[in-house]
Amino acid sequence: MTSAIEMVDVIDEPKAIEGRSPFSLALRRLRKDKVAMISLVVIVLIVLMAILAPVFAAVTGHPPNEQYRDIGLTPDGLPRGPNGTFWLGTDDLGRDILVRIAYGARISLLVGVIATAITVVIGVVLGLAAGFLGGITDTILARLIDVVLSVPFLLVAIALVSVTGPSLTVTVLVIGCFSWASVARIVRGQVLSLREREFVEAARSLGAGDRRIMFVDVLPNVIAPVIVYTTLLIPVVIVTQATLSFLGLGLPPPTPDWGGMISESQNYYTTAWWFILFPGLALLVTTLAFNLFGDGVRDAFDPRADRT
């Protein structure tokens, strides 16, 4: 009899309700977005291609900068098309396009991640300071943001490269130091609406200083839009880096780089379609995957936003 009563008590005992954080809810919505998940798979494959670039070189037996003028060029000196030896064909110097695309993915992803990280860090810090401190600090930083947004980016890049010479460091610094203003403007707008909230007043009443409130109480509340903007900024940085390389302002040759490969193929698009197609396709697929994934992240964190 006692055991039956105990079983009834166990059955009737209510289960504890577990709360879900906004991040876990956003992650759950993101998992249900098929386009975002497919884009994520494509991004992972591109990252694996970049990591395994030496494997591509070992399997094909073609280093990225090795010129095969005897077997990689036709008797007329033109690039050879896709074949059993060169799976995606060769470029104007007889180099393997497949291997160079794999190594070029390293450059694009490296610049995309590092330059975006620099952009986000600078933008978040300055946006927090401008929005939270207000007063003369906000006025100065807001005008600085306007000035940076009005600077002709390509002209500054050309001027810097003409002085320092093309290099990976210059490319990353130019992109990072002239892209933070848009992040700062977004963060500033969010902080302006948060600094008068009750939790900020509560933190002040407990004796917390401005620095602690900014980075402990306010910053976590702007992380979601920052994450969304970061995912959408990476493809912009990749395209910017490819544009600089296309104009001869990126990495010096013979470093494999998608923008540089597209630039080198301009004179051969009628006679060697593969020369411009495959590097351009790699750039297109990469930026498209990041953009679609960024759209999915945006919709996951803000499900009320209109889908376009």
N, C-alpha and C positions, 0 to 999 in steps of 0.2 A: 504493500500500500504506500509506504514511504517513498519507495523508488518511483512509483507512478507519479506521485505529487512532484517529486524532484524533476522528472522528465517534463511535466507540464510547465514548471517554472522555467526550465531551460528553453522550452519552445517559445514561451511567451516573452522571454527577455528581449527587449528591443536592441537592434544592432546599432552600434555607434555610427554616427553620420560623419564621414570624412569630408572636410572642405577641400576644394581644389583652388590652387592659386591661378591668377590670370595667365601666368606663363604656361602652366600645365594645360589649361583650356585652349590656349593658342596653339600649343604643340599638338593637341588632339585634333583641332580643326585643320592644321597643316597636314597631318597624316591622311586626312580624308580628301585632300586636294590632289587629284590624280595628275594634273598638269605639273604641279609643283614637285611631286614625288618623281615623275619621269625626268624633270629638269635636274633634280638632285642626283639621280642616277647618272645622267650625262656629265654633270660636273665631276662626280667621283671618277668616272672613266677618264676624263681629261686630266685630272690630277694624277691618276695612275699612269697615264701615258707620259706625263712629265717626269714622274719618279722613275719610270722604267725606260727612259730614253737611252741609257747605255745598253740596255738589253736589246732594243731595236737595232742599235749600231752593231752589237755583237752578232745578232741573228743574221742580219743582212751582210755583215762584213764590211760595212761602209761607214767610216767615221764621218761626223757631220761636216767637216771642212775639207775632206779629201776630194781632190778633183780627178775625175776619171775621163780625161779628154780622149782616150783611145776607144773606150767602150761606152762612155756616157754621152758622147756627141756623135751626130751623124757625119758622114764625109763632108757635108756642107757646113759643119760647125754649129748645127742647130741642136737644141736639147732633144733627147730621146723620150718617146712616150712611155707609158706604163708597160712593163714587160716582166718576165720572170726574174731578171736580175735587179731591176729598179722598179719596185711595185707601184710607185706613184710617179714614175718618170724621173727625169733629171732637170737641172736648171741650166742656165747659159754657160756655166763652167763645168758641167758634167757631175755635179754633186747630187747625192740622193735626196730627193724632196721629202720622202717619208721620214728619214732620220732628222732632217733639218726642221720639219714641222714638230716632231717630238721634242727636240731641244728648244725650239722656239716657244713651246708651251711653258717651259720652265721660266723663261724670261717674262712672258705675259702674266703668268700667275704670281711670280715673285713681285713684279712691279705693282700688280693689282692689289695684292695683300699688304705690302709694306707701305705704299703710298696712301692707300685707304686708311690704314692704321694711323699714320701720321696726321692725315686729314681729320679723322674722327677725334683723336686725342686733343688736337689744337682747338677744333671747333667746339667740343664739349666743354673744355675748360673755360674758354673765352665766353661762350654762350651762357654758362652758369654764372660767371662773374658779372656779366652785363645784366642779365635778367634779375639776379638776386640782390646785388649790391645797389643797383639803381643810381640815381643822381649823376654826378659828373663822370663816374666810371662807366655807366651805361651810355651816356652821351658820347664819350670818347670811343668806346668800343663799337658802338653802332655806326659811327662815322667811319671808323676803320674798316668795318665790314662792307660798307658801301663803296669805299675806295678800292678794296681788293676785288670786289665784284665787277668794278668798272675797268680794271686793268686789262688791256689786250693781252691775253695769255700767250698766244703764239709769238707776238713781237718780243715779249720778255724772254721766252724760251730761245728764240733766235739770237737775241743779244747775249744771253748767258752762255750759250753754246759757242758763239763766236769768240768769247773770251776764254772760257775754260776748256773747250773741246768736248765732243760728245762722249758720254759715259753713262753707265747705269746709275751712279750716284747723282749726277746732275739731273737725270730724268726723274728719279724718285723725288728729289728735293723740289724740283720745279712744280711737279704735279701736286705734291703734298702741301707745299707752302702757298699755292694759289687756288686750292680747292676747299679749304676749310671754312670759308666765309658762309657758304650755304648751310653747312652743318651748324655753325654758330647761330645763324639767324633762326633756324628751326628750334634749337635748344633754348635760345633766349625767349622766343614766343611761348614755349611750354612753361618755362620757369616763371615768367611774368604772371601766368595764371595760377601758379602753385604757391608763390611766396606769401599770399594772403590767406592760405588755407589754415584750418584749425590745427593741424598737426604741427605746422611750423610755429604757430603761436604757442602751442604746448611745449615744444622743444625750447623756445626762448624762455618761457616761464620757469623751466627747470634749470636754467643757467647755461644752456648750450651756446657756443660761440658761432659766428657766421660760417667759419670753415667747416665745423662739424655738421651744421644744418645743411650746408650746400652739398657735401659729399656723402653724408649718411642718411639724411632724410629726404632731400629733394632729388638727388641724382637717381636713386632707384626708380623714381616715378617718371623719369624721362628716358629710361633705358629702352623701352619698347619702340618709340619712334626712331631712336638712334639705331637700333638693330635693323629696322625696316630700311632706313636710309642707307645704312652700310651695305646691305645686300644689293641695293639698286645703284650704289656708287661704284662698286667693283667693276662692272662692265663698262661704265663710263671711263674709268681710269685705264682699263685695258685698251679701249678704242683710242683714248688720248695718246697712250704710249705708242700704239701702232701708227697713229697719225704723225707723231714726231719722227718715228723711224722712216716712214714713207717720205717725209720731207728732208731726210738726211740729218735729222737732229737727234736721233736716238743712239743706239749702240753702234760703235764703229764696226765695219766689216772686218773679218768674215763671220762675226758672231751671228748664229741663226736667230732670226727675228721675223715674225709674221709680217709686220709692216715693211721691213726692209726687203723681204722676199717679194711682196706685192709690187714694191717699187721697181725691183730689178726685172720683173716680168712684163713691164709696160710695153716694151718693144717687141714682145713675142706673143702677144695675145691672139694674133691671127694664125701663127704657125705652130705654137705650142700651148694649146688651151689648158693643159694640165698644170703648166707653170704658174698661172694666175688663179686657176680654179681651186686647187687644193689648199693653198695657204689662205685664200679668201674664205673658203668654206670653213676652215678651222676657226678663223676669227669670228665668222658669222654664228656658227653653232655655239661657241663659247659665250659670246655676249648674249645671244638669245636665251641660252639656258639660264644664265645668271639673272637676266631680266624677268623671265617667267617665274623663276624661283623667288625673286624679290617681290613680284606681284602676289605670289601665294603667301609669303610671310606677312605682307601688308594686310591682306584680307584676313589672315589668321589673327593678327593682333587687333584689327579694327573691323570686325564682321559687319558693323553697321554702315561702313563706307560703301558708296555705290560702285558696282563693278562695271567697268567700261571695256 
